Amino acid sequence: MFHYRRHSTLLGGAFKMAELVFHAVVRSIRSKHSNAVVSLLMNILQVLVMVAAFYLMLSLMGARVAKLRGDFFLFLLSGVFLFQCHIKTVSAIAGVGTGNNPMMLHSPMNMMVTLLAAGLSTLYTQVMSIMIILFLYHVAVTPVVIEDPAGASAMMFLAWFTGGGVGLVFLAIKPWFPTFATILNTVYRRMNMVFSGKMFVANALPPFMLVMFDWNPLFHIIDQCRGFVFRNYFPRVTSWEYAVWVGIVLLMIGLMAEFYTRRQVSQSWFARR
């Protein structure tokens, strides 16, 4: 009963890998709540609460999106949702256990399956949440008009991809410096509350303020997404190519660091902590 049958062909191995990832994704989604529907509703509620909070704050401050003519709810949602997708992916990937956690003791499991499960479960939850929110808003409030749905969807996947790269770097650092990695992860998420630019229009920022946001790939992704969502907005100071290259670099660094860490990590490291 403890024998694990290995497939001799690449196709058989690919199907087995896909099956493992599927079951791991389902386990990851249900780990947040025993009922998957309730888990999805909780994520939708988080997005709506954040949108309502920013709407109330901007209304009290008297802010107006003068440079961006369109649905104000879509303006807020395009920022809040990409922020949520990015940050939750960072937390999910960074929260994956190290190579010596109990799940890795099972023969079919490996670190790649665990990473894919954490990332894909987050992506699934976020995609389903935004589809439900947009559907309800389209039916109950006003028709939703997105200028380029394919481009906006690509920015959503790019926010998820860059979040995975950042989370993988934090994951590789954690076994060496667990307290520092936790603090760094928290600082990164808190900084993105402001420096993601979800409350601002990038084209309207003066140069001295733009340099404070320009380093953040999420800032570029949100601004580019608004260019795809709204017909009358054309991003001039951001670039989605920058976010792609940052995501690729972070992913490569994270994979190499995680591979090296997995070869060096030992259960005795955590015995004194």
C-alpha positions as CSV (number, residue, x, y, z in Angstrom):
1,M,0.0,0.0,0.0
2,F,3.0,2.3,0.4
3,H,4.4,1.6,-3.0
4,Y,4.3,4.5,-5.4
5,R,4.1,3.5,-9.1
6,R,6.3,5.7,-11.3
7,H,5.4,6.4,-14.9
8,S,8.0,5.5,-17.5
9,T,6.8,8.0,-20.1
10,L,6.8,11.8,-20.1
11,L,3.0,11.9,-21.0
12,G,2.2,9.7,-18.0
13,G,4.3,11.8,-15.7
14,A,2.6,15.0,-17.0
15,F,-0.9,13.6,-16.3
16,K,0.2,12.4,-12.8
17,M,1.6,15.9,-12.1
18,A,-1.6,17.6,-13.3
19,E,-3.6,15.2,-11.1
20,L,-1.5,16.0,-8.1
21,V,-1.7,19.8,-8.7
22,F,-5.5,19.5,-9.1
23,H,-5.9,17.7,-5.7
24,A,-3.5,20.1,-4.0
25,V,-5.4,23.1,-5.4
26,V,-8.7,21.8,-4.1
27,R,-7.0,21.1,-0.7
28,S,-5.5,24.6,-0.6
29,I,-8.9,26.2,-1.4
30,R,-10.8,24.2,1.2
31,S,-8.1,24.8,3.8
32,K,-9.3,28.4,4.2
33,H,-12.8,27.1,5.1
34,S,-14.6,23.8,5.2
35,N,-17.1,25.1,2.6
36,A,-15.5,26.3,-0.6
37,V,-18.4,28.6,-1.4
38,V,-18.1,30.3,2.0
39,S,-14.3,30.8,1.3
40,L,-15.2,32.5,-2.0
41,L,-17.8,34.7,-0.4
42,M,-15.3,35.8,2.3
43,N,-12.9,36.9,-0.4
44,I,-15.6,38.8,-2.3
45,L,-16.5,40.5,1.0
46,Q,-12.9,41.5,1.6
47,V,-12.7,43.1,-1.9
48,L,-16.1,45.0,-1.4
49,V,-15.1,46.2,2.0
50,M,-11.8,47.6,0.7
51,V,-13.6,49.3,-2.2
52,A,-16.2,50.8,0.1
53,A,-13.5,52.1,2.4
54,F,-11.5,53.8,-0.4
55,Y,-14.7,55.2,-1.8
56,L,-15.7,56.7,1.5
57,M,-12.2,58.0,2.1
58,L,-11.9,59.7,-1.3
59,S,-15.4,61.1,-0.9
60,L,-14.6,62.7,2.4
61,M,-11.3,64.1,1.0
62,G,-13.2,65.6,-1.9
63,A,-11.0,63.8,-4.4
64,R,-12.1,63.7,-8.0
65,V,-10.8,61.6,-10.9
66,A,-10.7,64.5,-13.3
67,K,-8.3,62.9,-15.8
68,L,-10.2,59.7,-16.0
69,R,-13.7,59.9,-17.3
70,G,-15.6,56.7,-16.6
71,D,-17.2,54.6,-13.9
72,F,-15.7,55.4,-10.5
73,F,-16.5,52.0,-9.2
74,L,-14.5,50.4,-12.0
75,F,-11.6,52.8,-11.2
76,L,-11.6,51.7,-7.6
77,L,-12.1,48.0,-8.5
78,S,-9.3,48.0,-11.0
79,G,-6.9,49.1,-8.3
80,V,-8.2,47.2,-5.3
81,F,-8.7,43.9,-7.1
82,L,-5.2,43.8,-8.7
83,F,-3.8,44.8,-5.3
84,Q,-5.6,41.9,-3.6
85,C,-4.6,39.4,-6.3
86,H,-0.9,40.4,-6.0
87,I,-0.7,40.6,-2.2
88,K,-2.7,37.3,-1.6
89,T,-0.4,35.5,-4.1
90,V,2.7,36.8,-2.3
91,S,1.3,35.6,1.1
92,A,0.2,32.2,-0.4
93,I,3.6,31.5,-2.0
94,A,5.6,32.8,0.9
95,G,3.5,30.7,3.3
96,V,4.3,27.4,1.6
97,G,6.2,25.1,4.0
98,T,9.9,24.4,3.5
99,G,11.2,21.2,1.9
100,N,11.1,19.3,5.2
101,N,7.5,19.9,6.0
102,P,5.3,16.7,6.6
103,M,3.6,17.0,3.2
104,M,6.9,16.5,1.4
105,L,7.3,13.1,3.1
106,H,4.7,11.6,0.8
107,S,6.4,10.2,-2.3
108,P,4.3,11.8,-5.1
109,M,4.5,15.2,-3.6
110,N,7.2,17.7,-4.4
111,M,7.9,21.4,-3.9
112,M,6.8,22.3,-7.4
113,V,3.3,20.8,-6.9
114,T,3.0,22.7,-3.6
115,L,4.0,26.0,-5.2
116,L,1.6,25.5,-8.2
117,A,-1.2,24.6,-5.9
118,A,-0.7,27.7,-3.7
119,G,-0.5,30.0,-6.7
120,L,-3.4,28.5,-8.7
121,S,-5.7,28.3,-5.8
122,T,-5.2,32.0,-5.2
123,L,-5.7,32.8,-8.9
124,Y,-8.9,30.7,-9.0
125,T,-10.4,32.4,-6.0
126,Q,-9.5,35.9,-7.3
127,V,-10.8,35.3,-10.8
128,M,-14.1,33.8,-9.5
129,S,-14.5,36.8,-7.1
130,I,-14.0,39.4,-9.8
131,M,-16.4,37.6,-12.2
132,I,-19.1,37.4,-9.6
133,I,-18.7,41.1,-8.5
134,L,-18.7,42.4,-12.1
135,F,-21.8,40.2,-12.9
136,L,-23.7,41.5,-9.9
137,Y,-22.7,45.1,-10.6
138,H,-23.7,44.7,-14.3
139,V,-27.1,43.2,-13.5
140,A,-28.0,45.3,-10.4
141,V,-26.5,48.7,-10.9
142,T,-25.3,49.6,-14.4
143,P,-23.9,47.8,-17.5
144,V,-20.2,47.2,-17.2
145,V,-18.2,48.4,-20.2
146,I,-14.5,47.5,-20.5
147,E,-12.7,48.8,-23.5
148,D,-10.2,45.9,-23.8
149,P,-11.2,42.9,-21.7
150,A,-8.3,40.8,-23.0
151,G,-5.7,43.4,-22.0
152,A,-7.3,44.0,-18.6
153,S,-7.3,40.2,-18.0
154,A,-3.7,40.0,-19.0
155,M,-2.8,42.7,-16.4
156,M,-4.6,40.6,-13.8
157,F,-2.5,37.5,-14.6
158,L,0.6,39.8,-14.6
159,A,-0.3,41.0,-11.1
160,W,-0.6,37.3,-10.1
161,F,2.7,36.4,-11.8
162,T,4.7,39.1,-10.2
163,G,3.2,38.3,-6.8
164,G,4.4,34.7,-7.2
165,G,7.9,35.9,-8.0
166,V,8.0,38.1,-4.9
167,G,6.5,35.4,-2.7
168,L,9.1,32.9,-4.0
169,V,11.9,35.1,-3.0
170,F,10.4,35.5,0.5
171,L,10.0,31.7,0.7
172,A,13.7,31.1,-0.1
173,I,14.8,33.6,2.5
174,K,12.5,32.2,5.3
175,P,14.5,29.1,6.4
176,W,17.7,31.2,6.7
177,F,16.2,34.3,8.4
178,P,12.6,33.4,9.5
179,T,11.9,36.6,11.5
180,F,13.4,38.9,8.9
181,A,11.5,37.2,6.1
182,T,8.2,37.6,8.1
183,I,8.9,41.3,8.8
184,L,9.9,41.9,5.2
185,N,6.8,40.2,3.9
186,T,4.6,42.4,6.2
187,V,6.5,45.6,5.2
188,Y,6.1,44.8,1.5
189,R,2.3,44.3,1.9
190,R,1.9,47.4,4.0
191,M,4.0,49.6,1.6
192,N,1.8,48.4,-1.3
193,M,-1.2,49.9,0.4
194,V,0.2,53.2,-0.7
195,F,2.8,52.6,-3.3
196,S,0.7,50.4,-5.6
197,G,-1.1,53.6,-6.7
198,K,-4.5,52.1,-6.6
199,M,-6.0,55.4,-5.4
200,F,-4.1,57.7,-7.9
201,V,-4.0,58.3,-11.6
202,A,-0.4,57.9,-12.6
203,N,-0.6,60.4,-15.5
204,A,-1.6,63.1,-13.0
205,L,1.3,62.6,-10.6
206,P,4.1,65.2,-10.7
207,P,7.6,64.0,-11.4
208,F,8.8,64.3,-7.8
209,M,6.0,62.0,-6.7
210,L,6.3,59.6,-9.6
211,V,9.8,58.5,-8.6
212,M,8.4,57.2,-5.3
213,F,6.0,54.9,-7.1
214,D,7.9,54.0,-10.3
215,W,10.0,51.2,-8.7
216,N,6.9,49.1,-7.9
217,P,5.8,46.7,-10.7
218,L,2.2,46.6,-9.2
219,F,2.0,50.4,-9.8
220,H,2.8,49.9,-13.5
221,I,0.3,47.0,-13.7
222,I,-2.6,48.9,-12.2
223,D,-2.1,51.9,-14.3
224,Q,-1.8,49.8,-17.5
225,C,-4.9,48.0,-16.5
226,R,-6.9,51.2,-16.3
227,G,-5.7,52.0,-19.8
228,F,-7.3,48.8,-21.0
229,V,-10.5,49.3,-18.9
230,F,-11.2,53.0,-19.8
231,R,-11.5,54.3,-23.4
232,N,-10.3,57.8,-22.5
233,Y,-7.2,56.9,-20.5
234,F,-3.8,56.4,-22.1
235,P,-1.0,55.4,-19.7
236,R,2.1,57.5,-20.5
237,V,4.4,57.1,-17.5
238,T,4.1,53.3,-16.9
239,S,5.0,50.2,-18.9
240,W,3.7,46.6,-18.6
241,E,7.0,45.3,-20.0
242,Y,8.8,46.6,-16.9
243,A,6.5,44.4,-14.7
244,V,7.0,41.4,-17.0
245,W,10.8,41.6,-16.7
246,V,10.7,42.2,-12.9
247,G,8.5,39.2,-12.5
248,I,10.8,37.0,-14.6
249,V,13.9,38.1,-12.8
250,L,12.3,37.6,-9.3
251,L,11.0,34.2,-10.4
252,M,14.4,33.0,-11.6
253,I,16.1,34.3,-8.4
254,G,13.4,32.7,-6.2
255,L,13.6,29.3,-8.0
256,M,17.4,29.2,-7.8
257,A,17.4,30.4,-4.1
258,E,14.7,27.9,-3.2
259,F,16.5,25.0,-4.9
260,Y,19.7,25.8,-3.0
261,T,17.8,26.3,0.3
262,R,16.0,23.0,-0.2
263,R,19.3,21.2,-0.5
264,Q,20.7,22.8,2.6
265,V,17.7,23.0,4.9
266,S,17.5,20.6,7.9
267,Q,15.0,19.9,10.5
268,S,17.6,20.7,13.2
269,W,17.6,24.3,12.0
270,F,14.2,24.8,13.6
271,A,14.8,22.8,16.8
272,R,16.3,25.8,18.6
273,R,13.5,28.2,17.6
